[in-house]
């Protein structure tokens, strides 16, 4: 989970990747997902999975469950 640091409004982004730090750099350079362009991001939560399918399932859960995202945000925010 990434947190937007360039806006005052609290915004998070959830995604999956096999190269986490490269993906964050792409987002911060404006080359990542359309939603992330033009904003600066920092990592606040990560979880490792043994398969892409399990990672995608967890990503889907977090994207649909705003309460779970908020719990994670509050627990792991720096």
C-alpha positions as CSV (number, residue, x, y, z in Angstrom):
1,X,0.0,0.0,0.0
2,X,1.3,3.4,-0.9
3,X,0.4,6.7,0.7
4,X,0.3,9.9,-1.3
5,X,2.7,12.5,0.3
6,X,2.1,15.3,-2.2
7,X,-1.5,16.0,-1.3
8,X,-3.0,17.1,2.0
9,X,-5.9,14.7,1.5
10,X,-5.1,11.1,2.6
11,X,-5.0,8.9,-0.5
12,X,-3.7,5.3,-0.7
13,X,-3.0,3.1,-3.6
14,X,-2.9,-0.7,-3.7
15,X,-1.3,-2.8,-6.3
16,X,0.8,-5.9,-6.9
17,X,4.2,-6.3,-8.5
18,X,7.2,-8.6,-8.6
19,X,9.7,-5.6,-8.2
20,X,8.3,-3.3,-5.5
21,X,10.9,-0.5,-5.4
22,X,11.1,-0.3,-9.2
23,X,7.3,0.1,-9.2
24,X,7.3,2.8,-6.6
25,X,10.0,4.7,-8.6
26,X,7.8,4.4,-11.8
27,X,4.8,5.8,-9.9
28,X,6.9,8.7,-8.6
29,X,8.2,9.4,-12.1
30,X,4.6,9.6,-13.5
31,X,5.0,6.3,-15.4
32,X,2.9,4.0,-13.2
33,X,-0.8,3.5,-13.1
34,X,-2.9,6.4,-14.4
35,X,-4.3,7.1,-10.8
36,X,-0.8,7.6,-9.4
37,X,0.5,10.1,-12.0
38,X,1.4,13.6,-10.9
39,X,1.6,12.6,-7.2
40,X,4.5,11.5,-5.0
41,X,4.1,8.2,-3.1
42,X,5.8,6.3,-0.2
43,X,5.4,2.7,0.9
44,X,3.5,2.2,4.1
45,X,2.6,-1.5,3.9
46,X,3.8,-4.6,1.9
47,X,2.9,-8.3,2.0
48,X,4.7,-11.0,0.2
49,X,2.9,-13.9,-1.6
50,X,4.1,-17.1,-3.1
51,X,1.9,-16.8,-6.2
52,X,0.5,-14.1,-8.4
53,X,-3.0,-15.3,-8.0
54,X,-2.9,-15.0,-4.2
55,X,-1.4,-11.5,-4.5
56,X,-4.1,-10.4,-6.9
57,X,-6.8,-11.8,-4.6
58,X,-5.4,-9.8,-1.6
59,X,-5.1,-6.7,-3.8
60,X,-8.8,-7.1,-4.8
61,X,-9.8,-7.5,-1.1
62,X,-8.0,-4.3,-0.1
63,X,-9.3,-2.3,-3.1
64,X,-12.9,-3.3,-2.2
65,X,-12.7,-3.2,1.6
66,X,-12.2,0.5,2.6
67,X,-12.4,-0.4,6.3
68,X,-9.5,-2.9,6.0
69,X,-7.5,-0.3,4.1
70,X,-8.1,2.3,6.8
71,X,-7.0,-0.2,9.5
72,X,-3.8,-0.9,7.7
73,X,-3.2,2.8,7.0
74,X,-3.6,3.7,10.7
75,X,-1.5,0.8,11.9
76,X,1.5,1.2,9.6
77,X,1.5,4.9,8.7
78,X,4.9,6.4,9.6
